[in-house]
Amino acid sequence: MQNKTNPGLNELDELCIATIRFLSMDGVQKAKSGHPGMPMGMAPAAYTLWTKYMNFNPASPKWHNRDRFVLSAGHGSMLLYSMLHLCGFDLSLEDLKNFRQFGSKTPGHPEFGHTAGVEATTGPLGQGIANTVGMAIAEKYLAAYFNKENFNLFDYKIYTIAGDGCLQEGVASEACSLAGHLGLNNLIVIYDDNHITIDGETSLSFTEDRAKRFEAYNWYVQVIGGDGNDMESFEKALKNAHAEKNRPCMIQLRTHIGYGSPHFQDTHTAHGAPLGDDEIKLIKKNFGWDPEKSFVVPAEVAEYMGKAKAKGAELEKKWNQLFDSYKKQYPELAKIITDADAGSFGVDIESILPKFDAATPLATRVASGKTLEAIMPKMPMVLGGSADLTPSNNTLFKGAGDFQKATPNGRYIRYGIREHAMAAIMNGICTSGILCAYSGTFFCFVDYMRPAVRVAALSGYNPIFVFTHDSIGLGEDGPTHQPVEHIASLRSMPNVLVLRPADANETAYAWKLALENKKGPTALLLTRQNLPTLDRTKYPAASNIAKGAYVLIKQDKPDVIIIATGSEVEIAMAAVENLAAENIKAQLVNMPSWELFDTQSDEYKNSVLPKNIKARVAVEAACEMGWSKYIGDNGVFVGIKGFGLSAPYKACYEKFGITAAGIVDAVKKSMKK
């Protein structure tokens, strides 16, 4: 029977929605921490979306053509966990009871790869909605690349629930602006317009017309008033969104945080704290539930919402049958998908890497560009891009084509000057299970990207960040653009692979390592200035970069060890020659990656950095932080103290003493310790 008070809902719907609300309240209360208010207000919309409109298979949460749901307002995680449990994902009632506890499947904020059905790590506000832009780009590209007549392999939608906090964060503005430009009509944002943040009412700081703002972004916006229970209007809005051909959609749904709480509805108290046992009992009593019971799932609710399992199994079965037919008609295309499922790009990357002539000096950013020209035409599941620095980053390869509204088969994304959104969008692309993404900007702008880089590291997303102009070697642009502390800050972040190659051939091999890194993001740190290309018939092979560090110039019973990275290896090589003229034997170690070196065996690490040699010098055009673990108490660091300066790059190096003579002085100082 239709409920006249809440249009579009019948008695069973109301019972299901109440179950979602109470599971969310009970989970937060048992944990004695969390955010109950948002799930209470958004339960009707989530229920309607999941049970009537979304396509997914709880038994196969990574099915390629599933609809994606991202809870951008990740603090309301109990809403998502309740939905996952009730719809039959691998999340038990006991897991809900263990909300926010050690080792549980229900952490305080959703974590990708930790809980079945969680599509993205959310919690840092704005990240989730920006991720969905990447997910929408991925679907558009996959559909353009693979779909054929009578074979719509990819036609899924991307949904997200975002709150006031998400819309206030700058990354959301950047990402949604780009989404509107690209006309991503497969993206539907449900805006939980509950008027409350931690400080209190949004009128304290957030008063612009959000609907008009998104219309200005070229979004299709629908505004629904009331109290968040008018599912008749909500369903109509969803149907309109599905029918929209040219724009992403935002449904601005007026809700009430802490809905149903006599004392805390529409207050900031309901946002981030348990409601208390007495309040929860009162709410349950008002809804006709037993106030003494918690974590209750009525049988009829379990049966009705559990039908998602059979529905999902049938949907995937039909898709698998379609794919089986597709494989027969388009075997080469189908193999790309099955290769991706196996974690492969379907090509021997090392065999297609370019080889660079030792007679030709190259900036490593140029070598990177040439590497992309060689390998990217053979790797169609990799999307590139840049934050408006394409000519400087050398990230565009011939034949890539721009990804635009009219050309979704393009492989190059023009992110514009939106570094933060670029990184978050790349994270979304990388969750597709098929695609990988890389992009470029100046290294100093990693500061704009850091929150998304951190989420990538935490979640195990594998974007590749091309950071050029990696030191004071960029010269005249001066200290605002010269990264100083940035290398140390990236190295300090867990699960980020940092690669700083010393020449062109190492750069090519660094790309192989980056593309094969499935555990987290990779940062390629590349020079603006030319570097000599080492003659690998005289020096160890560039593939040694895979070990993180290796002996470049070996000495019999060395007096000192010099460790250098990137562009400073060239300078250190000159210092080794100068020291030899003074009968000081310096063994030179090239260390392009701390992370890779630290994973090597103790035997290998001791062969590169023998413990009995205490005189050590580290050389890097960056700050010293972290180098002590390799050079010890007797070591001397040659690098940067303070910020850079505006001058030609050679003058910058001279000013800071990062020269062959400076290294010689440092060696002598170390040997005296």
N, C-alpha and C positions, 0 to 999 in steps of 0.2 A: 504494500500500500504506500502511495506517495505521501511524503511528509510535507504538509502545507507550510510549516514554519521554515523548513530547509528545502527549497525547491531542488528537485533532481535526486533526492535521497529517499529510500524506503526504509522500513524498520531494520532489515538485515544490514543495509548500508550503515545505518546509524550505529548498530551494534559493532560492526567491524571498526568503524572510526573510533568509537569509545574504547575498543580494545587497544588500538594503536596508541591512543592518548594515555591510557592507564599503564600499558607496558612501559612507555617512555617515562612517565612519572615515577613508577616503581623502580625502574633501573637507576634513575638519578638518586632517588631517595636511599636505596640500598647502598649505593656507592658513597653517599654523603657528599657528592659533588657532581657538577654537570649543569646542563642547561635545559630545563623542562619546558619553558614557555613557548619556544618556537615549535617543537613537535605538537604541542597542544593546539596551537593555532593553525598549523598547516596540515594536520592529519586528514581532513576531508579532501584537500587537493591531491595529496600524495596517494591516498587510497584510490581516488577516481582515476588518476593518471596510470597507476601501476596495474589496476585490475581491468581497466576498460580500453586503454590506448597503447600501452607499451608492449612491445614484442621482446621476449627474452625466454631463456630456458634455465631454470634454477639448477638443473643437473649438469649444465654445460655453460658456465658463466662466461666463457671466452668465445662462444660461438660468434663467428665473424659478422653475421648480419643482424645481431641483436641491436635493439635500441639502447642508447647509452643514457644513464641517469647519473648526474653529478650533484651531490649536495654541497654547493658552494658555501652555504652557511653551515660549515662543518661542525660548529659548536652544537648544533641540534642533532648530533649523530644518533641519538636513541631513536629518532624518527626513522632513519635509514635502517638501523639494526632491527627495529620492529617490523618494518616492511620485508626485509630479507628473511626473517624468521617465518613470518606468516605466509609468505609466498613460496616457501619450500627450499630456500637456499641452505647451504651447509652451515647453519647457525641455529643452535638449539636454544630452548628456553633457559637452560642452565648457563649458556653463554650470555644471555641477556642479564641474568642474575649476577654475572661476574663482570659487569660493566666497569671499566676503568681499573680493573685489578691486574696484578702481575701475571703475564703470560696469557691473558684472555684474548679471544678473537674480537673483543669489543673495546678497543682502546678509546680514549677520550675524544679523539677526532679520527675520522675515517682514514685508513692507511692502505694505499694501493699495494696489492700483493700479500696483504696480511689477512684480509677477510674476503671470502668469496662474494662476488657481487659488487664490491667497491671498485668503481671505475677510475678513481683518482684520489690522491691524498689531498684533503682539504682541511681547512682550519685557519691558516693564514688568509685573511679575508681578501677576496678579489682573485685569488689564484684559481679557484675552481671555475668561475665563469670565464676566465681567460683560457683555461684548459679546454673548455667546450668549444671555443672558437677553433682551436687546433683540431679537435675531434671532427668538427664540421668540415674543415678544410680536407682532412683525411678522407672522409666519406665522399666528398665531391671528386677528389682525385681518383680514388679507387673506382668509383662508378664510371668516370670518364675513361679510365684505362682498361677496365675489364668488361664492363657491361656491353652486351651485344643484343641484337634483336632477339626477343623471346628469352633473353638470359639477363635478368636484372639481379645479378649476384649481390650487388650492394645498393640498398635503398633505405638504410636505417635513418632514424631521427636521433637527435641529441637534445636531451632535456636537462635543465638545471633549475634548482631552487636557490635563489639568491636573496639576500636580505639587504637592509639599509647599509650595513657595514661593507658588504661587497660593492655596492654601487658607489660608496664614498671613496673607496680606494682607487688611486690613480691607475693601477694596472687594468682595472675593469674599464675605465674610460678609454684607455689606449686600445684594448682588445676589441671592445664593442664598436669603436669607431672604424676599425679595420673590417670587422664583420659586416657592418652596414655597407661599406664600400664594395666588398666582395659579393654582396647579395646572398649571404648564406641562409637560404630559406629552409634548410634542414635543421636549424638551430631554434629552439624554443626556450626562452627564459621565463620562469615563473617567479615574479618578484613578490616576496613576502612583505607586503607594505603594512607592517604592524606599528609603525610610529615610535618604536622604543629601541634605544641602545643602552649600554651600560650606564652612561651618565644620566639617562632619563629620557624625556621626550625628544624626538628628533628635531623638534622646533628650536631646540637650543643651538643647533649648528647646521641643519640640513633642510633648507627650505626652498630650493629650486624646484621647478616643475619637472619631475623625472620623466613623465610621459613626453613632454615637449622636447626634452633633451634627447631621448632616444629616437624620437621622430626626426630630429635634426641629424642623427647618425644614419638616417635612412632605414630605420626599423619600422615594422608594422606593430603598432602599439594598441592594446585593448585594455581598458580600465574597468575593473569590476568592483563596485562598492559593496556595502553590507558588512557582514561579520566573518566572512570566510567560509560560510556553510552553503552558499548558493551555488550548488554544483550544476544546476541547470545552465546558469550563465557561464560557468567555468567550462563546461563541456562544449557549449556553443563557441567559446573562444578557442578551444583546442581544435575544433573542426575548422574554424576560420584559418587558424595558423597552418593546419595541414594543407589547406587549399591555396595558401599564399605561394606565388611562384617566384617572386623577385627579391624578397627581403627576409631577414631574420625577424623573429617575432618576440615581443615581450608582453606577457600578460601581467598587468599590475593588479594584484589581488589584495584588497583591503582585508586584513585579518586582525585578530586580537591576541596578543601574546598572553600565554597563560589562560587560554579560553576555558571558561567554566569554573575558575577559581574565585570564590566569593571575595577574598581579600587581596589577591595579587594579580588578577587580570588587569592588563594594561599598565603594569608597573615594571620598572627595571628590576625589581626583586625577582620576578619570574624568569628573567633572562638567564641569570648565571648562578643560581643557588637552588638547592632542594626546597620544595615547598613546605616540608615538615609533615610528620605523620598525621597530625590533627587536621591539617588543611586537606590532605589527600583523602582522608576518611570522609570529610565533609563533601568533597567533590563527588566521590563515588556514591555517597548516599543520595546526593541531589540527582544523580543520573540513574538511580534505582539499582545500583550495584551493592554487593555485600562489602561494607567498609572495612571488614576485618581480614579480607583476603587480598593477596597481591599476586602479580604475575599470572592472572587468570586469562585463559583463552577459551571462550565458549566453544562447544563442539561445532555448532553451526558456522561459526567464524572460521575455525580451522578447516572445515570441509569446503566452504565457499572459496576462501582465499587460497587454499591448497590446490585448487583446480589449475592454478598457474603452472604447476608441474606438468600435467597432462597436455595443456595447451602449448607450453613451450617445447615439449618433446615432439609434438606433431609439427610445429613450425620448423624446428631444426631438421626433422626427418624430410620434410618437403624440400628444404633448402639443399640438403645433402643429395637428394635425388636430382635436383636441378644441377648441382655441381658435378655429379657423375656424368650427366649428359654433356655438360660443358667441357669436361675433360676429354671426351671423345671428339668433340668438334673443334676445340681450341686447346690442344695438349700443351703447347708452349706457354700459353698464358696461365693455364691451370698449374703448371709446374712452378711458376713464380710464387703462387700462393702456398703450395705444398712445401716449397723450399723455405719460405718465410716461417711456416709452422715448425720447421726443423731448425730454425735459427740461422738460416743461411741466405745469402744473396744469390746463390746459384752460380757463383763464379769464383775462380781461384784468384783472389785479390792480388797476391804477390806477383803472379805471372803477368798482370797487366799494369803494374807500376812502371812509371817512366824511369829511365836511367839518365843521369845528368853527367855531362862531360866535366872532368876536373879542370879543364882550361877555362871554364865559364863561371865567373862569380855571379851569384844570384841572391837577391833578398829571399828569405824563406817564405814570405807572403807570395812572391812571384812563383817560387817552386811549388807552393801549394796550389796556385791557380793552374799551373801546367799539369800537376797531378790530377786535379779534377777533370781537366780536358781529356786526360787519358782514360780515366776509370769510370766517370759518371755515365757516359753513354751506354755502358754495359751494366748499370745498376739502376734500373728504372724505379725501384722502390725507395729511393733516397731523394728527398726534397730539399732544395737549398734555399738560400735567401740572405738578405742583409738589411741592416737598419740604415738604409740610405747611404751606404758607404761601399757600394759594389765596386767601383773602379779602384778604390784603395785596398779593399779586402781581397780582391781577385777571387771572388766566390762564384761568379757566373761562368758557366761553361757553354760552349757553342751548342746550339740545338736545344737548350733547356726549355726555352719558352716561358713567358710569364704566366703564373697562376693568377687569373683574373676571372671575373664573373662570366665573361663570354668564352674564356679558355681555361676551363678547370682541368684540362690535361697538361697545363704548363707545370714545370717542375721548379720554378724559381719564384719565391714569394717576396714581393716588395713590401717589407714591413713598415716602411716609413721610419720616421725618427721616434720609434716606440720600442726602446731596448727591453724594458721590463716585460711588456706584452709579448715581444718576440720570443723571449725565453719561455714564458708560460705557455704560449701557443705551441712552441716546439714540443714541450712536455705532453700536451694533448695529442699532437700528431703521433708521438712515440708510443702512446697507449693503444694504438690501433691494432697492434699485434702483427702488422705487416710492414708498415712504413718506418723509416728512420728520417731524422731531420738534422740539417746543419745550418748554421748561419754565421755571419760575420759582423764584427764591429771593432772599434779601437779597444784595446785592452783596458784602458782607464774607465770605460763605460760599463765594465762588469759591476761597478758599484750600483748602477741602475738596475741590474739584472739579478743581484744577489739573492733576493728572496726566492725567485723561481729556480735559480741554480741550486739553492739549498734543498728545495722540495724535490728536485730531480735526484739529488744525491741521497736523500732520505728514502725516496720511493723506488730507486733503481731504474728510473727512466734513463734512456741512453742517447740524449741529444749530443751533438758535437758542436762546441762553441769555438769558432775561429776568431782568435783575438790577435789582431795585428798591431803594429806600432807598440811593441811589447816592452819598451824601455826608454831611457833617456836618449836612445838612438834615434828617436823621431825628431829630436832637435828643436827647430825654431818655434814650434807650437808652444813650447814652454811647459812649466810645471803643472798647469791645469790639465794637460793632456799626457803628461809623462807618468806612467804607472811606476810607483815606487814600492808601496806596501802590498800591492795587489797579488803578487806571486805568493807571498807568505800567507795572505789571507785565504787564497784558494787551497794551498797545501794544507792549511789547518782544518779545512772542511772535510769531514769523513766521506769516503767513497767518491771523491772526485779524482779522476786521472789527469794529471797535469803533465804535458809534454812540451819541452822547449828544445827543439832540434837545433843542431849546430851547423847544418848545411843542407843543401838541396836534397841529397839522397836520403838523409835522415828524415827530412820533411815528408818525402813520399812514403817512407815506411811508417811514419807516425800516423798517416792516414789509414794504413792497414790496421794498426793497433786500435785506432779510434773506432773504425767501422766494426771491428770484431769485439769491442768492449760492450758486453750485454748487461753489465752489472751496475752501470751508473753513467753519469755524464763525463765527457772528455773535453778538456780545454787544450787547444793547440795555440801555443804562444809563438808568434811569428814576427820577424823583423821587417822594418821599413827599409833599412840600409842593406846594401849588398854584402854578402859574405863569401869567402872563397869556398869553392866546392872541393872537398878533400879527394885526393887521389887514393881510392880505396885499394889499389894494388900495393900501396905503401902503408896504409893504415887499416885497422880492422873494419870489417864490413859494416855498412850502415844498419843492417838488421840487428846489430847488437843493442840498438836503442830499446829493443824488447826486454832487455835485462835491466833497464833503468839507468845503469852506469857501467862503464867499461874502461879499461886502460887503453888510452889512445896513443900515448908515447910511453913505452916501457923502458925501465932502467934496471940494470943489474945492481943490486944493493943501493937503492935510491937514498938520497939524503933527506928528501922532502917529497910530500905529495901535494900536488896542486889539483884542486877540483874546480871545474868550470862548467857553465851551462850556456847554451844558445850562442849568442853573438860574442860572448866573452871567451869562448874556446879559441878563437882566432888570436886574441890578444895573449892568452895564456901560452899558446904555442910559440909565439915570439919570445915570451919570457923564458921558456925552457931553453931556447937557443942562447939567449943572453947569459943565463945561469951556467950553461955548459962552458961558455968562454971563461968563466971564473971557477971552473972545476967543481961546480955544484950540480949533482945529478938530481934532476927533478922529474918525477914520474907524473904524467898528466892523465887525469881521469876526467872523462866527459860524462856528466851526470844529467841527462835530459829529463829524468823522471825519478823523483824521490819515491813515489808510490810503488813503481815497478821494482826499483832496487830493494826496497824494504821487504818485498815478498820472496826474494832470492834466498837460497840456502846460506847458512852461516859460512860454509866452506867457500862459496863463491864470493860473498861479501868480504871475507877476510883476504881473498886473493886480490881483490880490487883495492881495498883499504887495509893493508897489513897493520895489525895492531902494534907491532914493534916500531913502527915509524911514527913518532910523536909530532914531528914538525909538519904542520899541514896549513895550507892556505886555500880558502874558498874564494872564488871570484864570480860575482854576479852583479849586474847593474840594477840592483834592487836593495831593499833593506835586509839587515842581517838576520832577522828573527828566524830561528829554527836551525841555523847552520851549525850550532854548537854540537849537535848530536853526531856530526860527521867530522868536525875538526877538533873537538875536545878542548881542554883547557889551554893547551899549547898552541892552538890554532890562531890564525889571524885572518880576518875577513877583509876583502877588498871589494867595496861596493858603495852604497849610498847611505849617508846619514843626513836626514832631512829631505826636503823636496828637490826637484830638479831645477832647471833654469832654461831660459830662452836663448839659444845660440845654435850654430851649426853643430851637428852631432859629435864631430871629432873634438870640438872645443868643449862640449859637455863632458866627454870622457876624460879629457885632459884635466879639466877643472876638478873632477872628483877623484882623480888619481887612478882611474881604471885604465891603466896603460901597462905596457911591458915593464917599464921602469918601476912603476908603482908595485907591481907584483914581485919584482926582484927585491925591492926593499922589504916587502911583507915576508918573503921567504927568509931573508936574513934575520928579521925580527923573530920569526917563529923558531928558527934554529937556535936562537940565544935563550929561549925560555927554558 
